[in-house]
Amino acid sequence: MKVQTRLTLRFGIIVASVLMLFSIGVYLFAERYRAIEFYERIERRARFSFKLNLLQNEVNKDIEDVIGHRLNSVLVDEQILVFDKDDKLIYSNVEKPTLAYNAAFLDEIRLQEKLAKSIGEVQMVGFVHEIGEQAYVILASGHDEFGFSKLQNLRYTLIVSFLISVALILFLGFIYAKQALEPLRKLMNQIAEIYDGNLSLRVDEGKRSDEFEQLAMQFNQMLIRLQAAFDTQKNFVASASHELRTPLAAIRSQLQVTLSKDRTPEEYRSTLQSLFEDTEAFIRLTTGLLQLAQSDVETQRQLFQPCRIDEALFSAQEELLRLRPSFRIHLKFDEAMSDDETELTVLGSEALLSTAFQNLMENGCKFSPDHTIHISVAHQNGQLSIGFKDNGIGIPAEEQSSIFNPFHRASNAIGYANGHGIGLSICQKIVQLHSGSISLQSNIGHGSLFIVHLTTIA
C-alpha cells in the first residue's frame, strides 16, 4: 500500500472516529434533553388536569391563567391517574387505564415524592401533590411522538452528515497527502537519475526549511562522500595496479635474464641480492597499500580508546631505527607542558598513529642529507601539535597542495630517494580519521616542516 493511501486512510479513520463520537454525544444529549423535557410536560399536564377536574372551586383563577396555554398540550396515549392516601383511584382521564401500578409502587412514589421511568417508548412520571392535609399520588404517562420524531430526524441527519463528511474527508485527505508527498516524489525522481556513472549529480535542496529539503541535503552530503570514495577507489586501483606491475616486471626481467644461460655463483648471488631488494620494496609497497585502504575504514572509530601520543612516538621511533639504524631522530617535548598525562592523551588507535608518525619520521630522514629529523611536541588549549622538521631538499610551492594525494611524488624527489608516494597520503588519512589535521611548511633547499594537530581529552 502506498504511503499516500495509508496516510489518507489513517487520517480518515481518525477524523471519522472523532465525528462519530461527536455525533453519538449529540444524539445522546438530545435524547436525554427530550426525555427530561417530556417528563416535565407530563407532570405539568397532570397537575393541570388535576386542578381542572378535581379542584375547580379552588383554582378558577389558575384555569383562567393557564387554559389558553395548555389547550395544545394533550399528549398521545395520555393517561392520568389520581390516588388518595388509601391508594384508591379517584380520577382517571380514560375509561380503562392500562398504566401498570401497585401499592408498593405508589408507596415508593410517596417515599421519593417524585419518580420517573420509561417502559419502551412510553414514559411515566409519578409524584405527590398535597392539598392541605390531603396528599394525592398522581401517575401520568404518554408517548412522545413529536419528540421521537424529532429524534429520528436528528439521527438521520447525523448519519447522512457523517457519511458525507467521511467521504469529503477522504477526498480532501487524499489530495492533501498527495500535495504533502509531492516533494518526496520529486526527490525520488531525481534520485532515480543518479547511478555510479554520474555521482556528480545532486538533488534539489530548496531552502532547506522542511524535513524533505533537509533529507535532500543529507542525501547530497552522502553523494559527496560516495563520490569521494568512488574516485578514491578508482584512483587507488589505477595507481596501485601500475605501481604493483613495476616491481613484478623488474623481478620477472631479472629472472628471465638470469635463466637465459648458466651463471657463475657470484652472478647468481648478485641476482638473488637484487631480487631480495626488489622483493623488500614490493612488500613495503603492498603494506603501504593495505594501510592506505584500512585508514579509510570509518568503523575503526568504534575501536578508538584513550592512547598516549608519546608512547606512539616512541613506538614509531623504535620500529624505524630497527629497520634503518642509520637514521637519527631527536624528540623534544615543550617545557611548558605540565605533568598531566591527559595533555598527551587522545582518543584513537595507537597502532595507526604510530604508523603515521613512522612515515613522517622516515620521510624526514630519507630526504635529509644527514638522515636526521627533529620532532617537537607542544600542548595549548586542548590542542596537541607534533612537528616533524627535516633539513632536506624541500617541496616546490606549486606541488605542496597535492603532496598528500596517493602515489604523488614531488618532482625534485624522483631519483633522489626511493618511494611510491603513498606515505604522506596514509599519514593524512590516519590523522583525519582521528579528527585532526596536518599542515606543511616547506622551502626549496631549506627542508620541510609537517605539523600534526590533534585534540586531546584534557
N, C-alpha and C positions, 0 to 999 in steps of 0.2 A: 504494500500500500504506500502510495506516495506521501511525502511529508505534508503537502498541501491538503490532500484529502484527510489525512489523520488530524491535522490541526483544525480543519473545518468541522469534522465530526466531534472532536473533543470540545471545541468552542460551542457547537450547537447543543451538545449534551449538557454542558454546564449551564448555559443560559436557559435551556428548556427546563432543567430541573428547578432553577430559580423561579421561572414563570409558573411552573406547576405548583410549587409551594405557595407562591403568592396567590394564585387562583384558588387553591384549596383554602387558604386562610381567608380570602374574601368571601368565599361561599359559606364557610362555617360561621364566620362573623355575621353574615346576612341571615343565615338560618337561626342563629341564636337571637339576633335582634327581632326577627319575625315572631319567634316563639314568645319572647318577653312581651312584645307589643300586643300579641293576640291574647295572652293571659290577662293583660290589663284591660283589653276590650271586653273579654268575657266577664271580668269582675265588675267593670263599670256597667255593662248591660244587666248583670244580675242584680246589682244594687238598685239600678234604675227601675227594673221590673218589680223588685220587692217593694220599693216605695210607692210605685204607681198602683199596684194591685192590692197591697195589704194594708198600707198606711195612708190612704187617701186623705183622711181628715187632718193629718198632721203635716202633710208635705205639699199642700196646694201650691205654695209659692215655689217650691222646688220643681213641681211639674211645669209651672209657667216658665221657669228659667231654662230647663234642660230639654223639654219635649221637642223644641224646634231643632235642637242639635242632635237628637237621638233617633229621629224618625228613620234615618238611613242606616241605623246600627244593628238591625236584625241580622243574626248570623245564620249560616247554612247549618241545618240539622241542630238547631239550638234547643237545648234542654236546660230548664232552670227549676231546681227543686229546693223547697224550703222546709226545714225540720225544726220542731220545737225542742225544748230541753229533754223531752221524753222520747226523742227520735221518731216522733210522729210526723208524717208527711202532711204538711198543712197547705202546701201550694205546689202546683206543677203547671207549667205552661203548655204541656202536651197531655193528651188523654192517656196514653200508655207509655210511660217513660221507660227507656231501655238503658238508662245510666246505671251501672252496677255499683252497689254500695252495700254496706252492712254496718252494724252497730260499732264494731271495732274501728272501722274506717272513720265513722263520724266522731268517735271519741279521740282518735288521733288528730282530727282537724281541730277539735276543741283544745287539745293539748298544745298544738303548734300555732293555733289561731289562723294559719293560712297554709294551704297545701296545694301544689300544682303538679300534674303528671300528664303524660301523653300515652294514649293507647292507640298505636298505629298512627293514622292521620287525624285522630280525634284528640283534642286537648281538653283537659278538665281542670277546674280550679275549685277548691272548697275553702270557705272562710267563715269566720264567726262575725255576726252582725248583732250588736247589743242595742236594745231599745229599752231604756230604763233598767229594770231588773231582769228583763227578758233577754236571753241570749239565743239567737237563732243561728242555725247552721245552714248555709246556702251552698248548694252544689250547682255549678254551671258548666256546660260543655258545648262544644261546637266544632265545626270543621272549617279551617281557614282556607277556603277555596281560593280566595283572592291572593292571600299570602303565598300559598303553594304555587299558584300560577306565576306570580312574580318571581318566585324562587326558581321555578323551572325555566323561565325566560332567562334569568341570570345564569343558570347552569349552561344552557345552550350558548349564550353569549360568550361565556368564559371558554367553553370548549372550542368554539369556532375561532375566537380571538387567539387562543393558544395555538391551534393548528396553523393559522395564518402567520402568527408571529414566528413559530418554529421554521416554517418554510422560508419566510423572509430572512430570518437569522442565518439559516444555512446558505441561502443565496448570497447575502452580503458577506458572510464569513468566508465563503469560497473566493469571492472577489478580493476581500481584504488579505486572505492568506496568499493569493496569487501575487498581489502587489507587494506584500511583505517579503516574499521569497524571490522576487524578480532580481534583486542584486545577486542572490546566490546563483540563479540561473546564468546570469551574465558571467559570474566568476567561473562557473563550471564550463561554459562555452570557451572562455579564454584559456582555462587550464587544459581543455581538450586539444588545443592547438600547440601545446608545448610538449616536446619529446626530446630525447637525448641529443638530437642533431641541432636543436635551436634553443638551447637553455638560456640564451641571451634575452629571449622574450620575457616581458613582465606583464602581470595583470594590473588593471586599473585600480589604484588605491583610493581614488576620490579625495575627499577631505580628511580621511582617517578619523571620522567623527563617530561612526556607529560600529557595531560588532562585525558586520560583514566587511567593512573597509579595513578594520584592524586585522581581520583574518587575511584579507588580501595582502596587507603589509607584511604579516608574518610569513605568508606563503612566498612573497618576493624575497624576503630575507633567507628563507630556506633554499630558494632557487640560487641565490648568490653563493651560498655555501656549497650547494650541489655543483654549480658550475665551476667553482674553485677546485672542488675535489676531482671533478672530471678532467679539468685542464691539468691539474697536478698529476693525475693518473696517466693522461696521455703523454705529457712531457716526461714523466718518470719512465714509462715503458719505452718511449723512443730513445731517450738518453741512456737508460740502463742497457738496452739491447746493443746500442753502439759501443758503450764502454765495456760490456762483457765480451763482445766479439774481439776487441783489440788484444787483450792478453791471451785469449784462447787461440787466436790466429798466430800470435807470436810463438806460443808453445808448439802448435802444430808445425809451423815452419821449421823450428829448430829440430824437432823430431824427424821431419822429412829429410832435412839436410844431413843429420847425423846418421840416419839409416840408409842413406843413399850409397855408402861404401863403408868399408871397415875403417875404424879409427884406432888411434893409439889410446892407451889408458889415460894419458894426460888430457887428450881431446875429449874422451868420454866424461872425465871428471869435470872439465871446464863446461861441457854442455849441461851436465847434471846441476852444476852450481848455478848456471844461468836459468835453468828450468825451475830450480828451487826459488830463486829470487822472483821470477815471474809468478810462481805459484803463491808466494807470500803476498805479492801485490794483488793477485786475484782474490785471495782470502780477505785482505783488507777492504777491497772494493765491495765484495759481497756482504761483508759485515757492515760496512757503511750503508749499503742499500737497505739492509734489513733494519738498521737503526733509523734510517730516514723514514721507512714505512711505518715502523712502530711508533715513532714520535707523533704521527697523525691520529693515533687511536685515542678518541676522547674518553673511552671507557677507563683509561688508565687513571683518570681523575678520581675514580671511585676507590682506587688503591692508595691514594695520597695519605700521608701521615706526617706529623712533625719530624723534620730532619734538620741536622746542623750543617750549615754551609762550610764551616771549617773542616768538618770531617769529610765532606765531599771533595773539597780541595786537596786535602792530604791524600785521600784515596786516589784521586786522579794523578797527583804528583808521583806517588809511589808506583803506580802502574806504568806511567810514561817513562820514568827513569829505569824501570826494569827492562822496557823494550829498547830505550835509547839512552844508554848510560852516559853518552857524551853531552846530553842536554843539561843545561843549568837553569834552575828555577828558583827565584827569590820571592818569597811570600812575606808580606808585611801587613799587619793589622793596625788600624788607626789608633793612636794612643788615647784619643778622646772617647773610645768605646768603653763602656762600663763592664763590670763582671757579670751583668745579667745575661744569661745564656739565651734568653728569648730574642736578643738583638741579633743573634746569629742563626735563629731557627725560622724556617719557612715551612709551609705546608706543601709537600711534594714527594718526589721519588729521589732518594739519594743516588740510586744507580743511574738514573737518567741525567741528573745534574752532574754527576761525576764524569759521565760520557761527554757532556757539553764542555765542561772545564778542561778535560783532557784534550779535546780537539783544539780548543783555543790555545792551550799551552803548546801543543805540538806545532800548530801553525806559526806561533810567535818564534819558537826556537828554530824551526825549519828555515824561516826566511831571514833570520838574523845571522850575520857573518860569524858571530861568536857563539851562536846557538844558545842564547840567553834570553829569558823573559822575566819581567818584573810584574808581580801581582800585588795589588793593593786592595784592602777591604775596609770599607767605611760604612757607618750607620748614621742616619739622620731622619728624624720624624717618621719612623716606621719603615723607611726605605733602606735597603741594603744595596750598596754599589760595589761591584767587584771589577776592577780594572786590570786588563791584560796588555802590558806595554812592551813592545819589542823595538829594536833599533835596526829593522830590516829595510827592504827596498821600498816599502810604502805601496799605496794603491792609487792609481790615477783617479783624479776627482770625477771624471766623466763615467767611471765604472763603479764608483762606490755604491750607487743606488741598486745595482744588480749583482753585487758581490755575494748576496745571500741566496741567489737563485740556484737551484740544483744544477750541478755539472758546469757551472760558470767559473772560469778562472781568469784572473786579471791578465791582461796582455803581457805585462812585464814579468809575470810569474812563470809563464810557459818556457820551459827549458832551464829555468833557474833551480827548481826543485820538483821532485815527483809529486803527483797528486791527481785526484779525479774531480775536484771541485764540488764535493758533497759535504765536507766537514762543516763549513760555516752554515750551510742550509740545515744540517742536523742541529747545530747549536741554536739557531734561531727558532726552530720548531719546538725544541725542548723548552726553551725559555718562554715562548708564547704559551705552551701548554701549562706552564706554572704561573700564568697571568702576569708575566714580566715582559721586559723589552731589552733589546740590545742595540747599542749605538756605536758609531765608528767615527774616529778622528784620525786622518792619515794625510801625510805629505810625502811626495816622491823623494826618496833618499833619506828621509828622517823617521822612518818607521811608522807603526800604526798603534792606535790605542782602541781596544774594544772594551766597552763598559756594559756589564750586565746589571740590570736593575730588577730587584725582586722585593716583594712586600713581606716583611717579617710578621710573626704572630704577636710581637710585642705591642 
